[in-house]
Structure formats: structure tokens, C-alpha cells
Amino acid sequence: MLLEIGINDWNMKNYDGSMEWFAIFQWTLDIVSDNINVHCQEQYIFPPNWEGFKTALTAIGIAGLDNIL
């Protein structure tokens, strides 16, 4: 599922939103597997197809993402 949403295209990208003097919302994502090697980070926005990413995580048993992402 992760490959289908194009997660490999996220590798080495910085998804920066509008400039803020005091960043309060930042994230970093690192995924390494046989088929996926992704490192990306962001401030305030998410990569394309973020909802598909959350769906894929839910499918493998990671729940409660709507409360934090």
C-alpha cells in the first residue's frame, strides 16, 4: 500500500509550509524496508496523499492517527 501511494517520491523532501518564527508543529518520517527507503521532514504541511499514508498505517494495525496527524 505504501508503494502505491508514491511514498518513495517523498524521499529527501522538505515539505515546508508558511514561514513561522517559532515553529510549533514539525515532524520527521524515516522508513527503511526491503522496498522503501524514505526520509522526509516538514513544518506545518504534509506530503501528497498523506491520507493514503494514514490509511496504510491503519491497515497494518496502527490506530488513533486522526488524533495526532
Biotite code that builds the C-alpha atoms (Angstrom):
import biotite.structure as struc

atoms = struc.array([
    struc.Atom([0.000, 0.000, 0.000], chain_id="A", res_id=1, res_name="MET", atom_name="CA", element="C"),
    struc.Atom([2.808, 2.434, 0.798], chain_id="A", res_id=2, res_name="LEU", atom_name="CA", element="C"),
    struc.Atom([4.385, 1.985, -2.617], chain_id="A", res_id=3, res_name="LEU", atom_name="CA", element="C"),
    struc.Atom([1.006, 2.521, -4.279], chain_id="A", res_id=4, res_name="GLU", atom_name="CA", element="C"),
    struc.Atom([0.616, 5.968, -2.704], chain_id="A", res_id=5, res_name="ILE", atom_name="CA", element="C"),
    struc.Atom([4.039, 7.010, -4.041], chain_id="A", res_id=6, res_name="GLY", atom_name="CA", element="C"),
    struc.Atom([5.843, 7.208, -0.719], chain_id="A", res_id=7, res_name="ILE", atom_name="CA", element="C"),
    struc.Atom([9.248, 6.734, -2.389], chain_id="A", res_id=8, res_name="ASN", atom_name="CA", element="C"),
    struc.Atom([8.710, 10.134, -4.042], chain_id="A", res_id=9, res_name="ASP", atom_name="CA", element="C"),
    struc.Atom([8.745, 11.702, -0.578], chain_id="A", res_id=10, res_name="TRP", atom_name="CA", element="C"),
    struc.Atom([12.390, 10.731, -0.004], chain_id="A", res_id=11, res_name="ASN", atom_name="CA", element="C"),
    struc.Atom([14.733, 13.588, 0.874], chain_id="A", res_id=12, res_name="MET", atom_name="CA", element="C"),
    struc.Atom([11.990, 16.215, 0.633], chain_id="A", res_id=13, res_name="LYS", atom_name="CA", element="C"),
    struc.Atom([11.327, 19.083, 2.988], chain_id="A", res_id=14, res_name="ASN", atom_name="CA", element="C"),
    struc.Atom([7.650, 19.984, 2.988], chain_id="A", res_id=15, res_name="TYR", atom_name="CA", element="C"),
    struc.Atom([7.824, 23.465, 4.451], chain_id="A", res_id=16, res_name="ASP", atom_name="CA", element="C"),
    struc.Atom([4.679, 25.469, 4.961], chain_id="A", res_id=17, res_name="GLY", atom_name="CA", element="C"),
    struc.Atom([4.486, 29.176, 5.584], chain_id="A", res_id=18, res_name="SER", atom_name="CA", element="C"),
    struc.Atom([7.419, 30.628, 7.464], chain_id="A", res_id=19, res_name="MET", atom_name="CA", element="C"),
    struc.Atom([6.921, 30.928, 11.184], chain_id="A", res_id=20, res_name="GLU", atom_name="CA", element="C"),
    struc.Atom([9.299, 32.498, 13.670], chain_id="A", res_id=21, res_name="TRP", atom_name="CA", element="C"),
    struc.Atom([8.539, 29.909, 16.332], chain_id="A", res_id=22, res_name="PHE", atom_name="CA", element="C"),
    struc.Atom([7.750, 26.562, 14.747], chain_id="A", res_id=23, res_name="ALA", atom_name="CA", element="C"),
    struc.Atom([5.366, 24.602, 16.920], chain_id="A", res_id=24, res_name="ILE", atom_name="CA", element="C"),
    struc.Atom([4.485, 21.754, 14.561], chain_id="A", res_id=25, res_name="PHE", atom_name="CA", element="C"),
    struc.Atom([7.268, 19.788, 12.902], chain_id="A", res_id=26, res_name="GLN", atom_name="CA", element="C"),
    struc.Atom([7.654, 16.134, 12.011], chain_id="A", res_id=27, res_name="TRP", atom_name="CA", element="C"),
    struc.Atom([10.263, 13.791, 10.572], chain_id="A", res_id=28, res_name="THR", atom_name="CA", element="C"),
    struc.Atom([9.496, 10.494, 8.865], chain_id="A", res_id=29, res_name="LEU", atom_name="CA", element="C"),
    struc.Atom([12.044, 7.682, 8.405], chain_id="A", res_id=30, res_name="ASP", atom_name="CA", element="C"),
    struc.Atom([11.001, 4.370, 6.865], chain_id="A", res_id=31, res_name="ILE", atom_name="CA", element="C"),
    struc.Atom([13.511, 1.722, 5.816], chain_id="A", res_id=32, res_name="VAL", atom_name="CA", element="C"),
    struc.Atom([12.485, -1.683, 4.475], chain_id="A", res_id=33, res_name="SER", atom_name="CA", element="C"),
    struc.Atom([13.350, -4.003, 1.608], chain_id="A", res_id=34, res_name="ASP", atom_name="CA", element="C"),
    struc.Atom([11.304, -1.874, -0.825], chain_id="A", res_id=35, res_name="ASN", atom_name="CA", element="C"),
    struc.Atom([11.127, 1.532, 0.832], chain_id="A", res_id=36, res_name="ILE", atom_name="CA", element="C"),
    struc.Atom([13.821, 3.962, 1.939], chain_id="A", res_id=37, res_name="ASN", atom_name="CA", element="C"),
    struc.Atom([12.267, 7.286, 2.856], chain_id="A", res_id=38, res_name="VAL", atom_name="CA", element="C"),
    struc.Atom([13.464, 10.216, 4.918], chain_id="A", res_id=39, res_name="HIS", atom_name="CA", element="C"),
    struc.Atom([11.459, 13.420, 4.812], chain_id="A", res_id=40, res_name="CYS", atom_name="CA", element="C"),
    struc.Atom([10.523, 16.203, 7.158], chain_id="A", res_id=41, res_name="GLN", atom_name="CA", element="C"),
    struc.Atom([8.079, 19.021, 7.332], chain_id="A", res_id=42, res_name="GLU", atom_name="CA", element="C"),
    struc.Atom([6.874, 22.090, 9.052], chain_id="A", res_id=43, res_name="GLN", atom_name="CA", element="C"),
    struc.Atom([3.098, 22.625, 9.098], chain_id="A", res_id=44, res_name="TYR", atom_name="CA", element="C"),
    struc.Atom([2.098, 20.709, 5.924], chain_id="A", res_id=45, res_name="ILE", atom_name="CA", element="C"),
    struc.Atom([2.015, 17.074, 4.795], chain_id="A", res_id=46, res_name="PHE", atom_name="CA", element="C"),
    struc.Atom([3.232, 15.360, 1.608], chain_id="A", res_id=47, res_name="PRO", atom_name="CA", element="C"),
    struc.Atom([0.834, 14.458, -1.197], chain_id="A", res_id=48, res_name="PRO", atom_name="CA", element="C"),
    struc.Atom([-1.504, 11.564, -0.384], chain_id="A", res_id=49, res_name="ASN", atom_name="CA", element="C"),
    struc.Atom([-0.986, 11.851, 3.381], chain_id="A", res_id=50, res_name="TRP", atom_name="CA", element="C"),
    struc.Atom([-4.473, 10.435, 3.928], chain_id="A", res_id=51, res_name="GLU", atom_name="CA", element="C"),
    struc.Atom([-3.443, 7.345, 1.927], chain_id="A", res_id=52, res_name="GLY", atom_name="CA", element="C"),
    struc.Atom([-0.400, 7.018, 4.192], chain_id="A", res_id=53, res_name="PHE", atom_name="CA", element="C"),
    struc.Atom([-2.606, 7.097, 7.288], chain_id="A", res_id=54, res_name="LYS", atom_name="CA", element="C"),
    struc.Atom([-4.911, 4.500, 5.690], chain_id="A", res_id=55, res_name="THR", atom_name="CA", element="C"),
    struc.Atom([-1.943, 2.208, 5.022], chain_id="A", res_id=56, res_name="ALA", atom_name="CA", element="C"),
    struc.Atom([-0.744, 2.522, 8.619], chain_id="A", res_id=57, res_name="LEU", atom_name="CA", element="C"),
    struc.Atom([-4.234, 1.770, 9.898], chain_id="A", res_id=58, res_name="THR", atom_name="CA", element="C"),
    struc.Atom([-4.328, -1.332, 7.655], chain_id="A", res_id=59, res_name="ALA", atom_name="CA", element="C"),
    struc.Atom([-1.237, -2.729, 9.407], chain_id="A", res_id=60, res_name="ILE", atom_name="CA", element="C"),
    struc.Atom([-2.681, -2.102, 12.846], chain_id="A", res_id=61, res_name="GLY", atom_name="CA", element="C"),
    struc.Atom([-1.531, 1.386, 13.808], chain_id="A", res_id=62, res_name="ILE", atom_name="CA", element="C"),
    struc.Atom([-4.640, 3.101, 15.173], chain_id="A", res_id=63, res_name="ALA", atom_name="CA", element="C"),
    struc.Atom([-5.543, 6.516, 16.532], chain_id="A", res_id=64, res_name="GLY", atom_name="CA", element="C"),
    struc.Atom([-3.779, 8.535, 13.836], chain_id="A", res_id=65, res_name="LEU", atom_name="CA", element="C"),
    struc.Atom([-6.625, 11.013, 13.392], chain_id="A", res_id=66, res_name="ASP", atom_name="CA", element="C"),
    struc.Atom([-5.996, 12.329, 16.880], chain_id="A", res_id=67, res_name="ASN", atom_name="CA", element="C"),
    struc.Atom([-2.335, 13.141, 16.234], chain_id="A", res_id=68, res_name="ILE", atom_name="CA", element="C"),
    struc.Atom([-1.944, 13.592, 12.481], chain_id="A", res_id=69, res_name="LEU", atom_name="CA", element="C"),
])
